[in-house]
Amino acid sequence: MSVPRYWRNEVPRYRLIGEECAACGKKYFPARPVCSCGSTEFKDYKLTETGEVVTWTVIKNAPIGFEKYTPYVVGLIELGDSVRLLSQIVDVAPEDVSAGMRVEACFRRIKEDGKTGILQYGYKFRPVVV
């Protein structure tokens, strides 16, 4: 299987698909093998694509492969269905990010993969334009 095809098959990475426990209804992202209630029965759940910033940080010293993107903002986002996830926050100056800021998911380039130059894409969040 080619590398681009492999990543396209990573449904949760591109479509914000989580899981919902069949027993208690608790939602998870990413998927996990056992619910906090002890159940192992899950069904796919499409997460909402809007939410708000709970907290954030500005990355100035990036890990290897992300140096050229600094400074960038990574935030804890609480989606409308109470699921929380970490994501980069884009299309806003770092100093303009605030707790409670409404954001929406967008599909963006994550990085270029080393010497091969393969582009990796995924979700990020941007401010909701009113």
VEXVEXZA-81573 format. One record per residue: x, z, y negated of N, C-alpha, C in turn; residue in one letter. Coordinates in nm, 4 decimals, padded with zeros to 6 digits. Atoms other than C-alpha are relative to their C-alpha. Layout:
<lumdrens>
n_x = X | n_z = Z | n_y = Y | ca_x = X | ca_z = Z | ca_y = Y | c_x = X | c_z = Z | c_y = Y | code = A $
...
</lumdrens>
This chain:
<lumdrens>
n_x = 00.0852 | n_z = 00.0000 | n_y = 00.1177 | ca_x = 00.0000 | ca_z = 00.0000 | ca_y = 00.0000 | c_x = 00.0901 | c_z = 00.0000 | c_y = -00.1245 | code = M $
n_x = -00.0794 | n_z = 00.0076 | n_y = 00.1219 | ca_x = 00.1353 | ca_z = -00.0885 | ca_y = -00.3444 | c_x = -00.0204 | c_z = 00.1273 | c_y = -00.0831 | code = S $
n_x = 00.0074 | n_z = -00.1195 | n_y = 00.0841 | ca_x = 00.2040 | ca_z = 00.1867 | ca_y = -00.5958 | c_x = -00.1206 | c_z = -00.0052 | c_y = -00.0943 | code = V $
n_x = 00.1179 | n_z = 00.0037 | n_y = 00.0870 | ca_x = -00.0586 | ca_z = 00.0653 | ca_y = -00.8483 | c_x = -00.1306 | c_z = 00.0226 | c_y = 00.0769 | code = P $
n_x = 00.1221 | n_z = -00.0190 | n_y = -00.0793 | ca_x = -00.3228 | ca_z = 00.0489 | ca_y = -00.5727 | c_x = -00.0153 | c_z = 00.1458 | c_y = 00.0410 | code = R $
n_x = 00.0041 | n_z = -00.1419 | n_y = -00.0364 | ca_x = -00.2319 | ca_z = 00.4020 | ca_y = -00.4579 | c_x = -00.0592 | c_z = 00.0824 | c_y = -00.1140 | code = Y $
n_x = 00.0476 | n_z = -00.0792 | n_y = 00.1134 | ca_x = -00.2884 | ca_z = 00.5430 | ca_y = -00.8072 | c_x = -00.1446 | c_z = -00.0324 | c_y = -00.0340 | code = W $
n_x = 00.1410 | n_z = 00.0338 | n_y = 00.0254 | ca_x = -00.6170 | ca_z = 00.3517 | ca_y = -00.8492 | c_x = -00.0911 | c_z = 00.0725 | c_y = 00.0976 | code = R $
n_x = 00.0799 | n_z = -00.0708 | n_y = -00.0996 | ca_x = -00.7365 | ca_z = 00.5243 | ca_y = -00.5319 | c_x = -00.0048 | c_z = 00.1505 | c_y = -00.0241 | code = N $
n_x = 00.0029 | n_z = -00.1418 | n_y = 00.0351 | ca_x = -00.6699 | ca_z = 00.8650 | ca_y = -00.6854 | c_x = -00.1195 | c_z = 00.0244 | c_y = -00.0916 | code = E $
n_x = 00.1250 | n_z = -00.0086 | n_y = 00.0758 | ca_x = -01.0333 | ca_z = 00.8976 | ca_y = -00.7977 | c_x = -00.0025 | c_z = 00.1163 | c_y = -00.0985 | code = V $
n_x = 00.0089 | n_z = -00.1099 | n_y = 00.0960 | ca_x = -01.0136 | ca_z = 01.2471 | ca_y = -00.9519 | c_x = 00.0880 | c_z = -00.0202 | c_y = -00.1227 | code = P $
n_x = -00.0951 | n_z = 00.0190 | n_y = 00.1096 | ca_x = -00.7162 | ca_z = 01.1470 | ca_y = -01.1643 | c_x = -00.0585 | c_z = -00.0898 | c_y = -00.1099 | code = R $
n_x = 00.0514 | n_z = 00.0958 | n_y = 00.0972 | ca_x = -00.9040 | ca_z = 00.8646 | ca_y = -01.3345 | c_x = -00.1451 | c_z = 00.0222 | c_y = -00.0412 | code = Y $
n_x = 00.1445 | n_z = -00.0073 | n_y = 00.0259 | ca_x = -01.2714 | ca_z = 00.9547 | ca_y = -01.3182 | c_x = -00.0528 | c_z = 00.1404 | c_y = -00.0207 | code = R $
n_x = 00.0407 | n_z = -00.1398 | n_y = 00.0161 | ca_x = -01.2775 | ca_z = 01.3334 | ca_y = -01.3622 | c_x = -00.1052 | c_z = 00.0407 | c_y = 00.1031 | code = L $
n_x = 00.0874 | n_z = -00.0394 | n_y = -00.1101 | ca_x = -01.4370 | ca_z = 01.3918 | ca_y = -01.0235 | c_x = 00.0502 | c_z = 00.1329 | c_y = 00.0552 | code = I $
n_x = -00.0321 | n_z = -00.1304 | n_y = -00.0558 | ca_x = -01.4393 | ca_z = 01.7546 | ca_y = -00.9157 | c_x = -00.0818 | c_z = 00.0223 | c_y = 00.1246 | code = G $
n_x = 00.0808 | n_z = -00.0359 | n_y = -00.1160 | ca_x = -01.6147 | ca_z = 01.9389 | ca_y = -00.6377 | c_x = -00.0940 | c_z = 00.1128 | c_y = -00.0375 | code = E $
n_x = 00.0973 | n_z = -00.1063 | n_y = 00.0164 | ca_x = -01.9211 | ca_z = 02.1571 | ca_y = -00.6249 | c_x = -00.0230 | c_z = 00.0638 | c_y = 00.1368 | code = E $
n_x = 00.0207 | n_z = -00.0712 | n_y = -00.1255 | ca_x = -01.9596 | ca_z = 02.4248 | ca_y = -00.3578 | c_x = -00.1451 | c_z = -00.0178 | c_y = 00.0436 | code = C $
n_x = 00.1353 | n_z = 00.0203 | n_y = -00.0529 | ca_x = -02.2586 | ca_z = 02.3471 | ca_y = -00.1362 | c_x = -00.0738 | c_z = 00.1320 | c_y = 00.0172 | code = A $
n_x = 00.0629 | n_z = -00.1293 | n_y = -00.0227 | ca_x = -02.3226 | ca_z = 02.7198 | ca_y = -00.0837 | c_x = -00.0415 | c_z = 00.0698 | c_y = -00.1298 | code = A $
n_x = 00.0299 | n_z = -00.0778 | n_y = 00.1212 | ca_x = -02.3008 | ca_z = 02.8747 | ca_y = -00.4321 | c_x = -00.0093 | c_z = -00.0833 | c_y = -00.1274 | code = C $
n_x = 00.0103 | n_z = 00.0874 | n_y = 00.1162 | ca_x = -02.2793 | ca_z = 02.5765 | ca_y = -00.6712 | c_x = 00.1158 | c_z = 00.0078 | c_y = -00.0973 | code = G $
n_x = -00.1149 | n_z = -00.0089 | n_y = 00.0895 | ca_x = -01.9460 | ca_z = 02.6747 | ca_y = -00.8307 | c_x = 00.0747 | c_z = -00.1323 | c_y = -00.0004 | code = K $
n_x = -00.0665 | n_z = 00.1285 | n_y = 00.0163 | ca_x = -01.7574 | ca_z = 02.3738 | ca_y = -00.9667 | c_x = 00.1502 | c_z = 00.0206 | c_y = -00.0167 | code = K $
n_x = -00.1456 | n_z = -00.0079 | n_y = 00.0047 | ca_x = -01.3839 | ca_z = 02.3083 | ca_y = -00.9307 | c_x = 00.0617 | c_z = -00.1337 | c_y = -00.0383 | code = Y $
n_x = -00.0845 | n_z = 00.1152 | n_y = 00.0277 | ca_x = -01.1281 | ca_z = 02.0684 | ca_y = -01.0710 | c_x = 00.1391 | c_z = 00.0527 | c_y = -00.0247 | code = F $
n_x = 00.0097 | n_z = 00.0944 | n_y = -00.1109 | ca_x = -00.9017 | ca_z = 01.9840 | ca_y = -00.9075 | c_x = -00.0652 | c_z = 00.0660 | c_y = 00.1215 | code = P $
n_x = 00.0642 | n_z = -00.0475 | n_y = -00.1233 | ca_x = -01.0480 | ca_z = 02.0165 | ca_y = -00.5592 | c_x = 00.0814 | c_z = 00.1123 | c_y = 00.0624 | code = A $
n_x = -00.0673 | n_z = -00.1070 | n_y = -00.0737 | ca_x = -00.9675 | ca_z = 02.3192 | ca_y = -00.3461 | c_x = -00.0624 | c_z = 00.0112 | c_y = 00.1379 | code = R $
n_x = 00.0513 | n_z = -00.0016 | n_y = -00.1377 | ca_x = -01.0098 | ca_z = 02.3854 | ca_y = 00.0260 | c_x = -00.1074 | c_z = 00.1054 | c_y = 00.0264 | code = P $
n_x = 00.0945 | n_z = -00.1087 | n_y = -00.0241 | ca_x = -01.2084 | ca_z = 02.7122 | ca_y = 00.0015 | c_x = -00.0540 | c_z = 00.0508 | c_y = -00.1332 | code = V $
n_x = 00.0651 | n_z = -00.0530 | n_y = 00.1200 | ca_x = -01.4584 | ca_z = 02.8344 | ca_y = -00.2589 | c_x = 00.0232 | c_z = 00.1513 | c_y = -00.0081 | code = C $
n_x = -00.0138 | n_z = -00.1448 | n_y = 00.0159 | ca_x = -01.4390 | ca_z = 03.1875 | ca_y = -00.4002 | c_x = -00.1049 | c_z = 00.0754 | c_y = 00.0816 | code = S $
n_x = 00.1021 | n_z = -00.0633 | n_y = -00.0837 | ca_x = -01.7552 | ca_z = 03.2588 | ca_y = -00.1952 | c_x = 00.0352 | c_z = -00.0084 | c_y = 00.1488 | code = C $
n_x = -00.0434 | n_z = 00.0130 | n_y = -00.1385 | ca_x = -01.5704 | ca_z = 03.1633 | ca_y = 00.1252 | c_x = -00.0429 | c_z = -00.1293 | c_y = 00.0674 | code = G $
n_x = 00.0474 | n_z = 00.1249 | n_y = -00.0583 | ca_x = -01.7467 | ca_z = 02.8331 | ca_y = 00.1879 | c_x = 00.1090 | c_z = -00.1068 | c_y = -00.0027 | code = S $
n_x = -00.0911 | n_z = 00.1150 | n_y = -00.0024 | ca_x = -01.5520 | ca_z = 02.5218 | ca_y = 00.2836 | c_x = -00.0782 | c_z = -00.1312 | c_y = -00.0122 | code = T $
n_x = 00.0864 | n_z = 00.1177 | n_y = 00.0158 | ca_x = -01.8433 | ca_z = 02.2826 | ca_y = 00.2236 | c_x = -00.0108 | c_z = -00.0360 | c_y = -00.1478 | code = E $
n_x = 00.0035 | n_z = 00.0461 | n_y = 00.1383 | ca_x = -01.8136 | ca_z = 02.0809 | ca_y = -00.0976 | c_x = -00.0624 | c_z = -00.1387 | c_y = -00.0082 | code = F $
n_x = 00.0455 | n_z = 00.1363 | n_y = 00.0282 | ca_x = -01.9709 | ca_z = 01.7734 | ca_y = -00.2516 | c_x = 00.0648 | c_z = -00.0437 | c_y = -00.1312 | code = K $
n_x = -00.0587 | n_z = 00.0517 | n_y = 00.1228 | ca_x = -01.8274 | ca_z = 01.5478 | ca_y = -00.5213 | c_x = -00.0889 | c_z = 00.0342 | c_y = -00.1181 | code = D $
n_x = 00.0723 | n_z = -00.0341 | n_y = 00.1221 | ca_x = -01.9234 | ca_z = 01.6390 | ca_y = -00.8754 | c_x = 00.0673 | c_z = -00.0710 | c_y = -00.1169 | code = Y $
n_x = -00.0530 | n_z = 00.0706 | n_y = 00.1173 | ca_x = -01.8780 | ca_z = 01.4182 | ca_y = -01.1833 | c_x = -00.0002 | c_z = 00.0971 | c_y = -00.1179 | code = K $
n_x = -00.0121 | n_z = -00.0925 | n_y = 00.1124 | ca_x = -01.7479 | ca_z = 01.6410 | ca_y = -01.4616 | c_x = -00.0504 | c_z = -00.0636 | c_y = -00.1284 | code = L $
n_x = 00.0353 | n_z = 00.0517 | n_y = 00.1310 | ca_x = -01.8824 | ca_z = 01.6083 | ca_y = -01.8130 | c_x = 00.1292 | c_z = -00.0419 | c_y = -00.0693 | code = T $
n_x = -00.1201 | n_z = 00.0518 | n_y = 00.0643 | ca_x = -01.6411 | ca_z = 01.4215 | ca_y = -02.0381 | c_x = 00.0168 | c_z = 00.0498 | c_y = -00.1422 | code = E $
n_x = -00.0162 | n_z = -00.0622 | n_y = 00.1310 | ca_x = -01.6856 | ca_z = 01.6347 | ca_y = -02.3484 | c_x = 00.0130 | c_z = 00.1502 | c_y = 00.0177 | code = T $
n_x = -00.0177 | n_z = -00.1446 | n_y = -00.0055 | ca_x = -01.5909 | ca_z = 01.9910 | ca_y = -02.4214 | c_x = 00.0638 | c_z = 00.0485 | c_y = -00.1275 | code = G $
n_x = -00.0665 | n_z = -00.0525 | n_y = 00.1183 | ca_x = -01.3963 | ca_z = 02.2088 | ca_y = -02.6579 | c_x = 00.1330 | c_z = 00.0645 | c_y = 00.0374 | code = E $
n_x = -00.1323 | n_z = -00.0580 | n_y = -00.0181 | ca_x = -01.0430 | ca_z = 02.3347 | ca_y = -02.7015 | c_x = -00.0137 | c_z = 00.1521 | c_y = 00.0036 | code = V $
n_x = -00.0008 | n_z = -00.1460 | n_y = -00.0102 | ca_x = -01.0022 | ca_z = 02.6946 | ca_y = -02.5826 | c_x = 00.1286 | c_z = 00.0534 | c_y = -00.0627 | code = V $
n_x = -00.1302 | n_z = -00.0346 | n_y = 00.0557 | ca_x = -00.6305 | ca_z = 02.7263 | ca_y = -02.6590 | c_x = 00.0930 | c_z = -00.1196 | c_y = 00.0190 | code = T $
n_x = -00.0895 | n_z = 00.1152 | n_y = -00.0068 | ca_x = -00.3349 | ca_z = 02.4909 | ca_y = -02.7002 | c_x = 00.1419 | c_z = 00.0430 | c_y = -00.0351 | code = W $
n_x = -00.1395 | n_z = -00.0193 | n_y = 00.0386 | ca_x = 00.0393 | ca_z = 02.4622 | ca_y = -02.7460 | c_x = 00.0575 | c_z = -00.1357 | c_y = -00.0395 | code = T $
n_x = -00.0692 | n_z = 00.1218 | n_y = 00.0408 | ca_x = 00.2673 | ca_z = 02.2075 | ca_y = -02.9098 | c_x = 00.1315 | c_z = -00.0061 | c_y = 00.0769 | code = V $
n_x = -00.1208 | n_z = 00.0200 | n_y = -00.0794 | ca_x = 00.5387 | ca_z = 02.0733 | ca_y = -02.6790 | c_x = 00.1036 | c_z = -00.0717 | c_y = -00.0859 | code = I $
n_x = -00.1082 | n_z = 00.0594 | n_y = 00.0789 | ca_x = 00.8607 | ca_z = 02.0109 | ca_y = -02.8701 | c_x = 00.1218 | c_z = -00.0310 | c_y = 00.0857 | code = K $
n_x = -00.1082 | n_z = 00.0240 | n_y = -00.0958 | ca_x = 01.1091 | ca_z = 02.0307 | ca_y = -02.5797 | c_x = -00.0657 | c_z = -00.0404 | c_y = 00.1316 | code = N $
n_x = 00.0755 | n_z = 00.0536 | n_y = -00.1133 | ca_x = 00.9503 | ca_z = 01.8083 | ca_y = -02.3177 | c_x = 00.0820 | c_z = -00.0053 | c_y = 00.1286 | code = A $
n_x = -00.0702 | n_z = 00.0184 | n_y = -00.1274 | ca_x = 01.0334 | ca_z = 01.7841 | ca_y = -01.9485 | c_x = 00.0552 | c_z = -00.1428 | c_y = 00.0106 | code = P $
n_x = -00.0624 | n_z = 00.1310 | n_y = -00.0208 | ca_x = 01.2396 | ca_z = 01.4903 | ca_y = -01.8220 | c_x = -00.1083 | c_z = -00.1064 | c_y = 00.0195 | code = I $
n_x = 00.0946 | n_z = 00.1106 | n_y = -00.0078 | ca_x = 01.0515 | ca_z = 01.1645 | ca_y = -01.8671 | c_x = -00.1024 | c_z = -00.0001 | c_y = -00.1117 | code = G $
n_x = 00.0990 | n_z = -00.0097 | n_y = 00.1070 | ca_x = 00.8387 | ca_z = 01.2851 | ca_y = -02.1579 | c_x = 00.0649 | c_z = 00.0242 | c_y = -00.1367 | code = F $
n_x = -00.0716 | n_z = -00.0318 | n_y = 00.1236 | ca_x = 01.1071 | ca_z = 01.3358 | ca_y = -02.4254 | c_x = -00.0435 | c_z = -00.0869 | c_y = -00.1180 | code = E $
n_x = 00.0316 | n_z = 00.0905 | n_y = 00.1115 | ca_x = 01.0067 | ca_z = 01.0313 | ca_y = -02.6291 | c_x = -00.1399 | c_z = 00.0218 | c_y = -00.0575 | code = K $
n_x = 00.1366 | n_z = -00.0237 | n_y = 00.0479 | ca_x = 00.6505 | ca_z = 01.1611 | ca_y = -02.6709 | c_x = -00.0114 | c_z = 00.1237 | c_y = -00.0890 | code = Y $
n_x = 00.0073 | n_z = -00.1250 | n_y = 00.0764 | ca_x = 00.7389 | ca_z = 01.4857 | ca_y = -02.8518 | c_x = -00.0121 | c_z = -00.0261 | c_y = -00.1489 | code = T $
n_x = 00.0778 | n_z = -00.1132 | n_y = -00.0488 | ca_x = 00.5887 | ca_z = 01.6629 | ca_y = -03.0272 | c_x = -00.1386 | c_z = -00.0465 | c_y = 00.0452 | code = P $
n_x = 00.1360 | n_z = 00.0298 | n_y = -00.0444 | ca_x = 00.2609 | ca_z = 01.6532 | ca_y = -02.8354 | c_x = -00.0724 | c_z = 00.1292 | c_y = 00.0340 | code = Y $
n_x = 00.0841 | n_z = -00.1178 | n_y = -00.0189 | ca_x = -00.0275 | ca_z = 01.8922 | ca_y = -02.7812 | c_x = -00.0592 | c_z = -00.0006 | c_y = 00.1404 | code = V $
n_x = 00.0661 | n_z = -00.0198 | n_y = -00.1289 | ca_x = -00.1437 | ca_z = 02.0257 | ca_y = -02.4443 | c_x = -00.0963 | c_z = 00.1160 | c_y = -00.0188 | code = V $
n_x = 00.0991 | n_z = -00.1041 | n_y = 00.0211 | ca_x = -00.4631 | ca_z = 02.2266 | ca_y = -02.4419 | c_x = -00.0799 | c_z = 00.0329 | c_y = 00.1243 | code = G $
n_x = 00.0960 | n_z = -00.0413 | n_y = -00.1012 | ca_x = -00.6958 | ca_z = 02.4201 | ca_y = -02.2181 | c_x = -00.1363 | c_z = -00.0407 | c_y = -00.0537 | code = L $
n_x = 00.1277 | n_z = 00.0559 | n_y = 00.0420 | ca_x = -01.0269 | ca_z = 02.2341 | ca_y = -02.2407 | c_x = -00.1101 | c_z = 00.0572 | c_y = 00.0877 | code = I $
n_x = 00.1172 | n_z = -00.0430 | n_y = -00.0762 | ca_x = -01.3590 | ca_z = 02.3866 | ca_y = -02.1395 | c_x = -00.1062 | c_z = -00.1075 | c_y = -00.0148 | code = E $
n_x = 00.0988 | n_z = 00.1070 | n_y = 00.0009 | ca_x = -01.5977 | ca_z = 02.1093 | ca_y = -02.0436 | c_x = -00.1401 | c_z = 00.0579 | c_y = -00.0092 | code = L $
n_x = 00.1382 | n_z = -00.0424 | n_y = 00.0160 | ca_x = -01.9732 | ca_z = 02.1244 | ca_y = -02.0950 | c_x = -00.0586 | c_z = 00.0664 | c_y = 00.1228 | code = G $
n_x = 00.0514 | n_z = -00.0618 | n_y = -00.1224 | ca_x = -02.0241 | ca_z = 02.2305 | ca_y = -01.7326 | c_x = 00.0832 | c_z = 00.1221 | c_y = 00.0389 | code = D $
n_x = -00.0794 | n_z = -00.1232 | n_y = -00.0152 | ca_x = -01.7900 | ca_z = 02.5335 | ca_y = -01.7770 | c_x = 00.1261 | c_z = -00.0143 | c_y = 00.0842 | code = S $
n_x = -00.1262 | n_z = 00.0220 | n_y = -00.0703 | ca_x = -01.5010 | ca_z = 02.3771 | ca_y = -01.5828 | c_x = 00.1099 | c_z = -00.0063 | c_y = -00.1051 | code = V $
n_x = -00.1142 | n_z = 00.0036 | n_y = 00.0912 | ca_x = -01.1643 | ca_z = 02.4312 | ca_y = -01.7504 | c_x = 00.1124 | c_z = -00.0810 | c_y = 00.0623 | code = R $
n_x = -00.1140 | n_z = 00.0776 | n_y = -00.0466 | ca_x = -00.8693 | ca_z = 02.1947 | ca_y = -01.7253 | c_x = 00.1026 | c_z = -00.0126 | c_y = -00.1102 | code = L $
n_x = -00.1077 | n_z = 00.0238 | n_y = 00.0954 | ca_x = -00.5355 | ca_z = 02.1292 | ca_y = -01.8915 | c_x = 00.0111 | c_z = -00.1487 | c_y = -00.0252 | code = L $
n_x = -00.0148 | n_z = 00.1412 | n_y = 00.0335 | ca_x = -00.4882 | ca_z = 01.8041 | ca_y = -02.0754 | c_x = 00.0745 | c_z = -00.0143 | c_y = -00.1312 | code = S $
n_x = -00.0593 | n_z = 00.0319 | n_y = 00.1287 | ca_x = -00.2943 | ca_z = 01.6420 | ca_y = -02.3523 | c_x = -00.1130 | c_z = -00.0315 | c_y = -00.0977 | code = Q $
n_x = 00.0963 | n_z = 00.0286 | n_y = 00.1062 | ca_x = -00.4859 | ca_z = 01.6241 | ca_y = -02.6802 | c_x = 00.0652 | c_z = -00.1030 | c_y = -00.0915 | code = I $
n_x = -00.0578 | n_z = 00.1127 | n_y = 00.0734 | ca_x = -00.4298 | ca_z = 01.2956 | ca_y = -02.8643 | c_x = -00.0845 | c_z = -00.0366 | c_y = -00.1213 | code = V $
n_x = 00.0678 | n_z = 00.0532 | n_y = 00.1184 | ca_x = -00.5297 | ca_z = 01.1137 | ca_y = -03.1845 | c_x = -00.0273 | c_z = 00.1065 | c_y = -00.1058 | code = D $
n_x = 00.0131 | n_z = -00.1056 | n_y = 00.1000 | ca_x = -00.4837 | ca_z = 01.4276 | ca_y = -03.3942 | c_x = 00.1386 | c_z = 00.0598 | c_y = -00.0224 | code = V $
n_x = -00.1281 | n_z = -00.0638 | n_y = 00.0300 | ca_x = -00.1873 | ca_z = 01.5867 | ca_y = -03.5703 | c_x = 00.0019 | c_z = 00.1397 | c_y = 00.0620 | code = A $
n_x = -00.0069 | n_z = -00.1318 | n_y = -00.0631 | ca_x = -00.0651 | ca_z = 01.8999 | ca_y = -03.3914 | c_x = -00.0529 | c_z = 00.1135 | c_y = -00.0879 | code = P $
n_x = 00.0448 | n_z = -00.1070 | n_y = 00.0898 | ca_x = -00.1354 | ca_z = 02.1143 | ca_y = -03.6976 | c_x = -00.1515 | c_z = -00.0007 | c_y = -00.0254 | code = E $
n_x = 00.1448 | n_z = 00.0087 | n_y = 00.0210 | ca_x = -00.5004 | ca_z = 01.9979 | ca_y = -03.7038 | c_x = -00.0812 | c_z = 00.0421 | c_y = 00.1222 | code = D $
n_x = 00.0708 | n_z = -00.0462 | n_y = -00.1194 | ca_x = -00.5862 | ca_z = 02.1196 | ca_y = -03.3519 | c_x = -00.0430 | c_z = 00.1442 | c_y = -00.0229 | code = V $
n_x = 00.0496 | n_z = -00.1365 | n_y = 00.0174 | ca_x = -00.8004 | ca_z = 02.4333 | ca_y = -03.3477 | c_x = -00.0904 | c_z = 00.0389 | c_y = 00.1162 | code = S $
n_x = 00.0906 | n_z = -00.0507 | n_y = -00.1030 | ca_x = -00.9932 | ca_z = 02.6527 | ca_y = -03.1071 | c_x = -00.1421 | c_z = -00.0384 | c_y = -00.0373 | code = A $
n_x = 00.1382 | n_z = 00.0415 | n_y = 00.0249 | ca_x = -01.3496 | ca_z = 02.5284 | ca_y = -03.0711 | c_x = -00.0144 | c_z = -00.1467 | c_y = -00.0378 | code = G $
n_x = 00.0069 | n_z = 00.1421 | n_y = 00.0350 | ca_x = -01.2589 | ca_z = 02.1686 | ca_y = -03.1650 | c_x = -00.0678 | c_z = -00.0767 | c_y = 00.1128 | code = M $
n_x = 00.0697 | n_z = 00.0816 | n_y = -00.0987 | ca_x = -01.4958 | ca_z = 01.9301 | ca_y = -02.9862 | c_x = 00.0883 | c_z = -00.1187 | c_y = 00.0362 | code = R $
n_x = -00.0832 | n_z = 00.1097 | n_y = -00.0490 | ca_x = -01.3118 | ca_z = 01.6762 | ca_y = -02.7714 | c_x = -00.0734 | c_z = -00.0788 | c_y = 00.1075 | code = V $
n_x = 00.0570 | n_z = 00.0859 | n_y = -00.1036 | ca_x = -01.3947 | ca_z = 01.3887 | ca_y = -02.5385 | c_x = 00.1125 | c_z = -00.0647 | c_y = 00.0784 | code = E $
n_x = -00.0993 | n_z = 00.0624 | n_y = -00.0868 | ca_x = -01.2103 | ca_z = 01.2323 | ca_y = -02.2477 | c_x = 00.0234 | c_z = -00.1443 | c_y = -00.0415 | code = A $
n_x = -00.0347 | n_z = 00.1399 | n_y = 00.0213 | ca_x = -01.0288 | ca_z = 00.9038 | ca_y = -02.2961 | c_x = 00.1061 | c_z = -00.0373 | c_y = 00.1033 | code = C $
n_x = -00.0916 | n_z = 00.0515 | n_y = -00.1012 | ca_x = -00.8201 | ca_z = 00.6887 | ca_y = -02.0623 | c_x = 00.1240 | c_z = -00.0520 | c_y = -00.0713 | code = F $
n_x = -00.1213 | n_z = 00.0357 | n_y = 00.0719 | ca_x = -00.4588 | ca_z = 00.6578 | ca_y = -02.1748 | c_x = 00.1214 | c_z = -00.0087 | c_y = 00.0922 | code = R $
n_x = -00.1286 | n_z = 00.0050 | n_y = -00.0704 | ca_x = -00.1041 | ca_z = 00.5841 | ca_y = -02.0649 | c_x = 00.0570 | c_z = 00.1421 | c_y = 00.0022 | code = R $
n_x = -00.0636 | n_z = -00.1302 | n_y = -00.0134 | ca_x = 00.0610 | ca_z = 00.8969 | ca_y = -01.9310 | c_x = 00.1502 | c_z = -00.0150 | c_y = -00.0210 | code = I $
n_x = -00.1432 | n_z = 00.0236 | n_y = 00.0166 | ca_x = 00.4155 | ca_z = 00.7645 | ca_y = -01.8950 | c_x = 00.0410 | c_z = -00.1255 | c_y = 00.0744 | code = K $
n_x = -00.0636 | n_z = 00.1092 | n_y = -00.0725 | ca_x = 00.6441 | ca_z = 00.4892 | ca_y = -01.7748 | c_x = 00.0880 | c_z = 00.0630 | c_y = 00.1059 | code = E $
n_x = -00.0715 | n_z = -00.0615 | n_y = -00.1111 | ca_x = 00.7956 | ca_z = 00.5635 | ca_y = -01.4369 | c_x = 00.1418 | c_z = -00.0533 | c_y = 00.0127 | code = D $
n_x = -00.1426 | n_z = 00.0257 | n_y = -00.0192 | ca_x = 01.1754 | ca_z = 00.5609 | ca_y = -01.4513 | c_x = 00.0459 | c_z = -00.1428 | c_y = -00.0119 | code = G $
n_x = -00.0622 | n_z = 00.1322 | n_y = 00.0036 | ca_x = 01.3725 | ca_z = 00.2479 | ca_y = -01.3773 | c_x = -00.0968 | c_z = -00.1113 | c_y = 00.0375 | code = K $
n_x = 00.0932 | n_z = 00.1036 | n_y = -00.0436 | ca_x = 01.0805 | ca_z = 00.0642 | ca_y = -01.2165 | c_x = -00.0929 | c_z = -00.0443 | c_y = -00.1117 | code = T $
n_x = 00.0857 | n_z = 00.0353 | n_y = 00.1120 | ca_x = 00.8787 | ca_z = 00.0722 | ca_y = -01.5383 | c_x = -00.1485 | c_z = -00.0014 | c_y = 00.0316 | code = G $
n_x = 00.1426 | n_z = -00.0040 | n_y = -00.0354 | ca_x = 00.5497 | ca_z = 00.1303 | ca_y = -01.3568 | c_x = -00.0715 | c_z = 00.0932 | c_y = -00.0966 | code = I $
n_x = 00.0775 | n_z = -00.0801 | n_y = 00.0940 | ca_x = 00.2921 | ca_z = 00.2559 | ca_y = -01.6047 | c_x = -00.0981 | c_z = 00.0879 | c_y = 00.0758 | code = L $
n_x = 00.0960 | n_z = -00.0926 | n_y = -00.0595 | ca_x = 00.0932 | ca_z = 00.5633 | ca_y = -01.5069 | c_x = -00.1044 | c_z = 00.0340 | c_y = -00.1054 | code = Q $
n_x = 00.1107 | n_z = -00.0280 | n_y = 00.0903 | ca_x = -00.2478 | ca_z = 00.6149 | ca_y = -01.6640 | c_x = -00.0796 | c_z = 00.1199 | c_y = 00.0494 | code = Y $
n_x = 00.0848 | n_z = -00.1117 | n_y = -00.0368 | ca_x = -00.4889 | ca_z = 00.9050 | ca_y = -01.6654 | c_x = -00.0851 | c_z = 00.0423 | c_y = -00.1188 | code = G $
n_x = 00.0859 | n_z = -00.0475 | n_y = 00.1074 | ca_x = -00.7230 | ca_z = 01.1089 | ca_y = -01.8784 | c_x = 00.0794 | c_z = 00.0855 | c_y = -00.0984 | code = Y $
n_x = -00.0441 | n_z = -00.0893 | n_y = 00.1075 | ca_x = -00.6414 | ca_z = 01.2772 | ca_y = -02.2075 | c_x = -00.1258 | c_z = 00.0306 | c_y = -00.0793 | code = K $
n_x = 00.1170 | n_z = -00.0305 | n_y = 00.0823 | ca_x = -00.8757 | ca_z = 01.4251 | ca_y = -02.4663 | c_x = 00.0324 | c_z = -00.0243 | c_y = -00.1458 | code = F $
n_x = -00.0139 | n_z = 00.0266 | n_y = 00.1430 | ca_x = -00.9286 | ca_z = 01.3264 | ca_y = -02.8292 | c_x = -00.1162 | c_z = 00.0673 | c_y = -00.0734 | code = R $
n_x = 00.1099 | n_z = -00.0615 | n_y = 00.0744 | ca_x = -01.1375 | ca_z = 01.4817 | ca_y = -03.1065 | c_x = -00.1243 | c_z = -00.0896 | c_y = -00.0004 | code = P $
n_x = 00.1258 | n_z = 00.0737 | n_y = 00.0083 | ca_x = -01.5033 | ca_z = 01.3818 | ca_y = -03.1101 | c_x = -00.0206 | c_z = -00.0378 | c_y = -00.1469 | code = V $
n_x = 00.0240 | n_z = 00.0475 | n_y = 00.1357 | ca_x = -01.5704 | ca_z = 01.1695 | ca_y = -03.4179 | c_x = -00.1488 | c_z = 00.0142 | c_y = -00.0293 | code = V $
n_x = 00.1417 | n_z = -00.0262 | n_y = 00.0351 | ca_x = -01.8894 | ca_z = 01.2805 | ca_y = -03.5890 | c_x = -00.0491 | c_z = -00.1012 | c_y = -00.1000 | code = V $
</lumdrens>
